[in-house]
Amino acid sequence: MRNSGHHFLQIPGPSAVPERILGAISKQTIDHRGPEFAKVGQRALSGLKTIFKTKEHVFIYPASGTGAWEAALVNVLSPGDRVLMYETGHFSTLWKKIADKLGLKAEFLQGDWRGGADPDQIETFLSEDKTHEIKAVCVVHNETSTGSVSPIAAVRKAIDRANHPALFMVDTISGLASLEYEHDEWGVDVTVSGSQKGLMLPPGLSFNAVSKKAMAANKIARLQRSYWDWADMIGPNEKGYFPYTPNTNLLYGLNEAIDMLHEEGLQNVFARHARHGTATRAAVRFWGLEVLCSKQGQESGVLTAVLMPEDCSADAFRALTLERFNISLGNGLSKIADKVFRIGHLGDFNDLMLVATLAGVEMGLKKSNVPHSSGGVGIAMDRLNK
Ligand SMILES: *Cc1c(COP(=O)(O)O)cnc(C)c1O
């Protein structure tokens, strides 16, 4: 049966693609070696720098975020290198699995999936590594499985306090263009991101923003790489081209997205996400449910993960809201499967869309007989009206 009206895609990525971007993507594909393409490529490569806040190079892959994760590792590391990773949740765990598969020795600082990376723990670990065997520190900025944000600038300071030369790598696949991010200012060596979250694009593009130190590491890194090699990309990129066929239509969309972000103003985009996060948490707490992120100040403006009361299935609740209200909510991943649902409030989004989203959640809680206090939507509305 046809579902009338708007589908609410409120998972924390892919986020709904705005009409303007869909329009840009729908233009005819062109010769990626022709003169017209160079303008598209150059605009994308230079435009991305304004989003990552970097003067250094940003590489673009026709791949999902997972590809850019692998690219970050294989471009700067050698077989058997030790890397320090922080367990913020499901996505940091997946990144670690890639490191393991590539033959790196990845060490995990354990976390409880309820907050961001702890700079003090990282500092202590690095201080004990007197012989500098750790070659890289990898942290997820916005942990999409839990709705927690890691303090990236503070982790940089922790690495510096330990006086450690390890490269600093950050996954901001779901944080970029939604949360404040400063590749250069925060001293990140490799930033990994993707297209389908804050950038409001469909899946299929991913990025590595790369410091001079990381470019130098690329020259001596011995992990096997071909498709991902920065060294093969940098030459063609100088003229706006790529060594193999790029995702031309998504690049049209990327250029449109960058324009849209600057038209709104990046600071306004960040403030909007923060405000929607605050209003969502107010509603959740009023319902009497728990926000998964328990560290104050680390709650994400991108999404809110909500703990279901004991004995209530988050997946049954999500199935009901989809069926009854045409809204897709995010599921709990791996060890929090069925215990958590996630409300995405990222990308091309506004107050009324949030109110409708929260209304869908509240009506769903009622229909699913999940114990809660009704009226959370009103609380969120009051927040938004302040
Ligand atoms: C979505 C996401 C990924 C994975 O990206 P894919 O595009 O699914 O490969 C990795 N890390 C984080 C934090 C994400 O949100």
The ligand as a Tripos MOL2 file, in Angstrom:
@<TRIPOS>MOLECULE
LIG
   15    15     1     0     0
SMALL
NO_CHARGES

@<TRIPOS>ATOM
      1 C1         28.4260    6.0910    9.1760 C.3       1 LIG1
      2 C2         29.6910    5.9950    9.9260 C.ar      1 LIG1
      3 C3         30.7600    5.1810    9.5030 C.ar      1 LIG1
      4 C4         30.6670    4.2120    8.3640 C.3       1 LIG1
      5 O1         30.5090    4.7900    7.1710 O.3       1 LIG1
      6 P1         29.9610    3.9350    5.9350 P.3       1 LIG1
      7 O2         29.6550    5.0440    4.9710 O.co2     1 LIG1
      8 O3         28.7610    3.1800    6.3920 O.co2     1 LIG1
      9 O4         31.0410    3.0580    5.4520 O.co2     1 LIG1
     10 C5         31.9240    5.2170   10.2310 C.ar      1 LIG1
     11 N1         32.0540    5.9660   11.3330 N.ar      1 LIG1
     12 C6         31.0480    6.7260   11.7900 C.ar      1 LIG1
     13 C7         31.2380    7.5230   13.0350 C.3       1 LIG1
     14 C8         29.8370    6.7590   11.1130 C.ar      1 LIG1
     15 O5         28.8260    7.4960   11.5730 O.3       1 LIG1
@<TRIPOS>BOND
     1     1     2 1
     2     2     3 ar
     3     2    14 ar
     4     3     4 1
     5     3    10 ar
     6     4     5 1
     7     5     6 1
     8     6     7 2
     9     6     8 1
    10     6     9 1
    11    10    11 ar
    12    11    12 ar
    13    12    13 1
    14    12    14 ar
    15    14    15 1
@<TRIPOS>SUBSTRUCTURE
     1 LIG1         1 GROUP 0 **** ****
